[in-house]
Structures are given as structure tokens and as C-alpha cells.
Amino acid sequence: MLQVPFIRENKALVIERLAKRNIDATQMVNNVISFDEDRRRIQTELDNTLAESNALSKEIGNLFKSGDPQKANILKEKATQLRDVSKELTEALNNKSDALNELLYKIPNVPNETVPSGNSDADNQEIFKAGDIPVLHEGALPHWELAKKYDIIDFELGNKITGAGFPVYKGKGARLQRALIAYFLDKNTAAGYTEYQLPHLVNEASGFGTGQLPDKEGQMYHVTEDNLYLIPTAEVPGTNIFRDVVLNESELPIGITGYTPCFRREAGSYGAHVRGLNRLHQFDKVEILRVEHPSKSYDALEGMVNHVKSILQELKLPYRILRLCGGDLGFTSALTYDFEVFSTAQDRWLEISSVSNFETFQANRLKLRFKNSDGKNELAHTLNGSSLALPRVLAGILENYQTKDGIMVPEILQPYTGFSIID
């Protein structure tokens, strides 16, 4: 959530930057400033009324002590009137504050100055590419056919048990999945991230804290009776560890990692591009999260990008990095880099990681602060990244490592799987 003082002091910049998202924010920004002016005016009236009421109460007490109850009783009537006015002003202040917050919740984060303008993923900027795209043998198959051929992932069985988008991993497929999770976690902890095991359901406050609510409410599975949400990513419970927390500056930076299943309704998704592991309702992901000093968050973002690079280099998968344009940028992000792996059998790029800096946007919602060198509370910056999302990484491995004799296992994973080929 954007801070009101920032909007008020940088009105033109906010409107200009939000235009990169193809949003004309003029009216919203004007409404925020207007609502805030009303709120501050009401707050001033309330403060003055309360001050007058307190002074009157002291005067009434003194009159009773000095033996002048008649005058004291006259003033008591005025005090009653002031209490009624205070009650009305408090209600008006709460209503205006709620209206202001409701409006602020609908305004996305301001894109970083380096974010390109654009309407869709077609306008994202490729900034890096590495790895050789393998030349596959004649008759090479997409991963959903390989999964069936080697009996390692059963999409039909998952459909029987739950529905489309809930695959069942079997045998060497399950072991390869577990190997990837362990490898990702080991890489992250070796890089200084502390491992957490996190809840798979969160409350409404957690959803609002990281910006999934109200923006993506329709994409989350909702346990209505308990008003809990299945997590779309470990970012939600992981970042909410720090909700309503004031850190010491010496505690920064903080880095955590965690593996969780992730649940997304993906309403409206259909077509050939979502076959197999390309888009699921339940999938596994290892996440990295950081809480940073504002002056160091973009250096930290670069470090996270390099960390994900190192994983893909060890997996020896062809990949590229995109800087997302404004039209493709997530609601809470100021700057996002997407990693994509090339699927040779499908002849297309598959997104496998997003690494983002949210600056103070989440921290403001979370009330996540640190005490700076001046002893004042200051909002921290939050960042997160997939390290990595498993389905499309697995799809890339199955398709790019396939041979006539079977599917080779990347060398870095073989100590985790205990085997070198799926045949």
C-alpha cells in the first residue's frame, strides 16, 4: 500500500509511473489527497473538541471543590454537548479513514523508473540469455507424453482424485520432485537463507498484508467456514512472520527460505499452453524472501537474481531473464525479473521464477518497520523470489534431457535422486 505522504508530496510522479501500468491514476490520486485532507480536518476538530472537553472537566471539578455547584452544573451541560460532538467526530473520522484505506488498497505499487512501459508480456525486455538449447533426437516428446511413457506423472489419476491441475507423481518422478526440493533448499541455506516450515493456510490479515487481498481474492482457494485461504505461494506466510514487527537496524538484512505446496484457482485458464505441468492448481515451490534496509534493497535484488542464475547454470538448462513491463507487472511489485526456461520439445519459453522488489508497499500494509540510526521507526523493504517453482523446471528437465534411451538426470541432482536416468 502506498503511503499517503508519498502520494501527496509526489503527485505528478505517482500518476506518471502508474501510467506505465496503463492506468490513469489522476482521479484516484486526487481522491486520496481529498480524503486525507478531510480526515486531517476532522482529526483537528476532534482534537480541539477533546482538549476543550478535558479543560472543561477540570474546571467543573474545581467549581465543585470551591463550592459553586450551580455554575458547575451549567458547564456539565456543555460538557455533555462536547461529548456528543466528540462521538460524532470520531465516527466521521473512522468512516473517512476506512474510505481512504479502501481506496489505497486498490492502488497498485508505483513501478521503478527502470520498468519499461508496455501492455502485456509481449513488451517485456529480455536482458540476459544463457545456456545451449539441445538438439533433440527425432521423435522427441513433450513432457506430458514422457510422463506417460515412463509412468512418472499421472495426470488422469490426479483428475480422478481431485480434478484437472492436480497431478500425481510416481516412482522416479516423485523422487526427482523430492530431489529438486532438497537441492533448492540446500542452495538457499548455503547462500545464507534460514529455512522455515510454514503454514499452508493463512488468515485474511495475512492475505491483505502481502497484497493478495483484495487484488487476487478470486484466484485463492477460500475455506469459507473458517475464513482461511490456501496459500498461493510461501511469500504470504513467510512475509507475514514480520507483520506488526519493529526490528532493530542491526537485524537487517533478514533472509528466509521455505518449501510449500501452492494452490491457485487459475480461473479461466485453458488451451494447449496449459497442458501437463505448464499450469496447475496445486504445485510445489521453494521461495526466498528478504527484509532489507531501503538503501540496500536493489543490491539485494541483484543478488537474488544472481542466486537463481547459479541454480539454472548448475541444472544446465537454457534460460533467459526478462524485465517485466508495466502492463505485466504484479500489483505489489515495483520491479520484477522473470526467469524462463526453454522447453525444447514444446519450442517455447516457460516461466519458472519471478524475483521482485516491493519496496515499502508490503511493509506499509504489514506495519513492518525498523528503528533507524536516528531512533525513528522506518518502513523496511521486502523482496521475494521463486527459487524455484518446480513444475516447469521439471518439464524443462524432462524435455531437454530426453534421449532415445531415457531421460538423463542433471548431474547436480544425482546425489539427491540416487539414479542417473529415468528409463
ABEGO torsion letter per residue (X at the ends): XBBAAAAAAAAAAAAAAAAAAGBBAAAAAAAAAAAAAAAAAAAAAAAAAAAAAAAAAAAAAAAAAAGBAAAAAAAAAAAAAAAAAAAAAAAAAAAAAAAAAAAAAABBBBBBAABBBEABAAABBBABBBEBBBBBBBGBBBAAAAAAAAGABBAAAAAAAAEBGBBBBBEAAAAAAAAAAAAAAAAAAAAGBBBBBBBABBBAAAAAAAGAOAAAAAABBBBAAAGBBBBABAAAAAAAAABGBBBBAAAOBBBBBBBBBBBBAGBGBBEAAABEAABBABBBBBBBBBBBBAAAAAAAAAAAAAAAAAAAAAAGBBBBBBBBBAAABBAABABBBBBBBBBAAAGBBBBABBBBBAEAAAAAAAGBBBBBAAGBBBBBBBBBBBOBBAAAAAAAAAAAABBAAEBBBBAAAAAAAGBABBX
